[in-house]
Amino acid sequence: MKTYHLRDGVGLNQLFQVEAPEPAPGPGQVLIQMKAWSLNYRDLLVMGGKYSNRLPNPLVPLSDGVGEIADCNGDVHGLKKGQRVACLFFPDWHEGNLTGEKTKRALGANDQGVLAERVVANASAVIPVPEHLSHEEAACLPCAGLTAWNALFHSHSQVQSKTVLIMGSGGVSLFGLQFAKSAGWKVAAVSRREESLDRMKTMGLDYGVCSRKTPSWGEAIRSWSQGGVDQVLELGGGATLPQSLRAVRVGGEISLIGILGGADQEFNPLPVIMKGLALRGIFVGSKDMFQQMNTAISGQGIKPVIDRVFPFSEVKEALAFLEKGNHFGKICIAH
């Protein structure tokens, strides 16, 4: 079968499509015929050597994909052949709070990923996906979708009428917009592209600020929300955190999700203290959260936003497209 290996170093020039032996499921495992995958910024960090210095060599990359069960072995928790499933980002985090033990294994980094025609997984580490989604749409759920769900619905900011700030127009932000609007909340967004803000307004966005025209966008968001938003989905890291601290209300929450703007900026904690803020790191989510999210997606007919789909033979091109950062929604691969 065909798969991809990242080997002997980092960078896209070290990513190769190779022929590998056919995998076979052991007891309690399933064999999945993969149909589609989606990319995350985290994949660029992995391949750039900025995510972990303990990668397997070779490494099968990517955490997010969906496929059909082609074979089962023994007790597989009620799963059956032909069923469409996704693998869990963290195979061992099924329920409860995040712990070191539950997050020891993460697909596409310290554990082998899913960028292969067929993969084997423990039956307990896969989950059926909503039937109304295409293969590509379903492939967007394991990381980006679940991250946004965890941030919004497992937060400390448990208020009835919430205002949320999202950043940019990538997968997590657009999931955040869709989930928040489905809950009846107001959503603001900051983006460097006005055309992205216009597209988000057709999805229900209440207020948008172009960061290129308004560098001090935190004050603009604070003014619009009459004192600050309840929660920020913070994706920029140190580069955008100072503005997020201005945009959030006293007693609000900042969900730290990404470092799209870099990780080398200094951070002044004084505004956190003076506002009594909750800073919460979001590291994807559990299987229980995934099931809750799937129920909501199915019940409300939510569909992930996909910018572009590349064929399996053009994974490098897809990653290069992601690296440019001009996408609206998710970038997927289909086979």
N, C-alpha and C positions, 0 to 999 in steps of 0.2 A: 504494500500500500504506500501511498505518497504521504509524506509529512514534512514539516519544516524543522530544521535544527539551527539553533544559535550556538556556535561553537568557537572555541579557541580565541575568545576575546569578545569585544563589544562593537556595536555599530551595525548598520544594515548590510555592510559588505561581508559580515560574518554570518548572515542568515542565508541558509541554503535549503532548497527543496531536495529531499532525498527519498530513496526507497527504503522502507523499513519492514521488518517481519510482521506478519498479521498477528494482532493481539488476540488472546483468548481469555474469556472471563473465568476467574476462579470462583470458589464457593462464595455465595452472597454478592456476586458481582454481575454487572450487565455490560454487554458490548453495545456501543452506540455508533451507529452510522451517521456521521456528522453531515449536516445540511448547510449550516451557515454559522458565521462568526461575527463578532463586532469588536472594534478596536477601542482602547482607552488610552488616555495620556500616560497612564501607568506603564503601558507596553513600551512607550518611547523611553521612559526612565529605565526600565529593565534593560533594553537593548543599548542604551547609552552608558550603562555601568553606574547609574546614579540611584539605583533602587536597592541593590544588595551586592555584597562582594562574595556571597556564598552561593552562587548559581551553579546548578548541575552543569556538567560539560560532557555531552551536548545537552541543551535545554530545548524542549518543545515549548514555544511561547504561547501566549494568550490565555486569559482566564474565561473569556465569554464565548459561548457557542451553544448551538442547539442541534439535536439530532433525534433519530428514531432508534428505539431499542431493537437491535438485530438478533440478540441472543441473551439468554439468562442462565444462571447457574445456581440452583438451590433456592433458598428462601430469599426473595428479592423484594420484600415489604409490599406486596400487592402490585408491583409493576408487571407489565406484560409486553410481549413482542409487539412491535409496531407503535408503541406509545411514544409520544414526542416529549423529550425531557431536556433540561439544562443541568449542567454540573454546578455544584456549589463552589463559589469562590474560595471559601474556607470549608474543606470537606468535613472538618470535625466540629464546627460551630453550628449546632442544631437548635439550641434553645438557651435561654438565660442570658446573662451578661457576658461581655467579652472578657476572656482570660488569656493568659499566655499559652496555656495548653491548647485551647480551642483555635488559636491562630498560628500554631507552629507551622502548619502546612497551608500554603496558599498557591493556587494553580498559576502556572506561568511564571513562577519565580523560584522559590526554594522547592517547589514540587512541579512535576511535569505538567505542562498545559494541554490545551485541547486543539491546537492547530495541526490536525491530522485527519485523514479520511475516516479513520475509526479509532475510538478510544475506549478503554476499559475503566470503569469506575465502580466503587462500592455502591450498592443499591441505596444505602442510607445517605449517600452524598449526591443524589440527583433528585430533581423535582419536576413533576409535570408542568407544562407551560400552558397559558390560556389558548383555547382552541381557535379563537377568532383572529389570532395574530399569524402573519406570515412567518416563514422560517427566519428571515432577516430581522423582523420586528421582535420576535421572541428571543433572538440572540442578544438583544440590547439590554435584557433584564438583569443578569447576574451581578454586574458591578454598578453601572450607572443608575439603573432603575432602583436597585435595592439601597444604594447609597442615599439617594434623594428621599426614599421612603423612610429609612432609618432616621435621617436628619429631621424630617418634618413631624413624624408621628410617634417617635420615641424620644422626643426632646424634653427639656426641663420647662419649656415655655408652654405650659398647658392652659392656654386661654381660649375662650370660646370663639372670639372673633380676632383672628390673627392677621397681621401684616407681615409679609415676607419679602426680603430682597434677594434676588438671584443675580449671578454674574455671567456675562457672556451668553453664548448661544450653543454651547456644547450639550452633550447628552444629559449630564446631571442637572444642568440648569433648566432644560426644557422639560425633563421629567418633573422637576420641582415646580415649574409653572403649571403643568397639567394636574399634578396631585393637589397642589394648593388650591387651584380654582375649583377642582372637584369637591373640595371641602368647604367651599364658599368663602375662602379667604381672599384678601387683596394682595396683589403682587406687584412689586416694582422691580425694574431690571436696570443694570448698567452695562453698556456695551460700547466698544470702540467703533462699531458700525451701525449707522442709523438705519440701514436697510434691514438689519437683523431685528432691531427694535420694532420696525414697522410690521415685520412678519409675526413677531410675538404678540403684537396688539391684535392681530386677527385670531390669535389663540386665547385672547382674554386678558392680556397684560393690561394693568391699570395705569402704569406710569413708567416711562423710560427716560434715561439720561445717557447721552453720548459722552463718553469719557474724554474723547479727543477735543470736544468743544467745551466741556465743563470738567476740567481736571479736579476741582474740589466738589466732586459729585456727592460726597457724604452730606454736605450741608443742604444740597438740593433734595436729597431723599428725606432728610430730617424735616425739612420744611413741608414737603408733600404729605408726610405721614403725621404731621402735627406733634412733633416731639420725638420721633424716632420709630423705626420698625420694631416689631417684636422679635424677629429672628432674621439673621443673615446666613445665607449659604455661601460661605467664604471659600472661593476657589482660587484666588490669586496669590495667596500666601502673604509674605512680608510686604510685597509691593502694594497691595491693596488694603491690607489690614488697618492702616491708620484712617482711611476713609470709612471703612466699615465701622470703626469705633465711633466715628461722628454720626453715622447713619442710624445706629441702634439706640433704642430708648434706654433709660435708666431701668435696671433690673431685667434687661433683655438678654438674648442668647445669640452667640456667634458660633455656628457650626463650622469647624475647620475641616475642610474637605480636600483642598488641592493646593499646589504651589506653582500654578501656571506662570506667575510673575517672577519666580525664582525663590530661593530659600536662603539667601545670604544677607537679607536686610536686618537691621537692628529693630528690636521691638521694645516700645516703652509701655510697661504694664500699668502706669498710673491711671489712664482712662478706665481700665478694667476695674480697678479698685474704687475710683470715684463714682462710677456708675453701678457698681455692684453687679457686674456682668457675669454670666456663665459662659465660659469658653469650653466647647466640647469637641473633641476630635472624633470624626466619623470614619470608621474603618469598615466599610461595606455593611454587612449585617448577617443575621442568622437565618437558618432554614425556616424557623417559625415566622420571622419577619417576611421572608420571601413568600410564604404561603398567604399571609395576610395581604401582601401587595398583589399577588395574583388574583385573589378573591375580589379585591377592589377594581383591578384592571378589567376583569371579566364582567363584573357587575355594571360598570360604567362605560364599557366599550372603549377604553383608552387605548390609543395606538402610539407607539414610539415614533418620533420624527427621525427619518433617515435622509441624510444628505446625498450619499452616493454608495453604490454597491460595486465592488470590484470582484473579478473572478479569482478563483483559488490560485491561479497561476501568477497573479499580480499582487501578491501580498506586500512586496517591497514598495510598489507604487502606491498602495493604499496607506502604508505607514508614512511615506514621504508626503502624501496629501494631508494626512492628519497633522504632521509636523508643521505645515504652513499655517495652521490655525485659522483658516478662513471658512470652515465648515459650519453648517447650521443643522445641529442634530448629530446623529451618529453616522459613522462610516463603517460599512459592513463588507463582508466577503461571503460569496455564495459558491456552492459547488454542485 
